[in-house]
């Protein structure tokens, strides 16, 4: 299911979730790490430089949200709650019960919304606070990092 970076074939797939055809890419193997892009961005514009390094040790699941990149818009409001529900539905579709989440800008809001609105069996780890957690600095120098949340059934 995972695709090696640098191949000439497009690694992306589409999943039917909540009435839309959501585009996603999977790279590497290991503990799942979901990447959620920023507003008006795509997988490439948010994470292209990080993907190879992350995929060395993780199963990276990069998602394009409603009305972004290769995921078309549908006739419903564009909300953090809706995009969080889409992300959770995608992970259920893929059979993933627990994942770390790394969101940039709007993606961070989607990650928080997912953790708040859906059953949690992990814990949210903002700012890479746990030893070994991922962390990076955004353009304004603010620390950002992954959250962790689990999906029941």
DALIN-V135434 format. One line per field, one symbol per residue. ss: DSSP state (a for helix, b for strand, c for the rest). phi: phi as a letter, one per 40 degrees, with the letter a starting at -180 (. if undefined). psi: psi as a letter, one per 40 degrees, with the letter a starting at -180 (. if undefined). A space follows every 50 residues. Layout:
ss=???
phi=???
psi=???
This chain:
ss=ccbcccccccccbbbbbccbbbbbbbbcccbbbbbbccccccaaaaaaaa aaaacccbbbbbbbcccbccbccccccccaaaaaaaaaaaaaaccccbbb bbbccaaaaaaaaaaaaccccccccaaaccccccbbbcccccbbbbbbbb ccc
phi=.cbccgccccccbbbcbfgbbccabbbgahccbcbbcccfbbdcccbdcc ddccccbbccbcbbcdgbfccccbcaccbcccccccccccccdcgccaac bbbbfdcccccccccccbdbbbacbcgfccdgccaabcccgccbacbbab bcf
psi=diihieidiheiiihhhfeighhiihiaiahhhhhhiiifiaddddeddd ddddedeihhhhihihfhbehiiigiihiddddddddddddddefhdhii hhhhbdddddddddddeihheaihgiffdiheiiiihadeehhiaiihii hh.
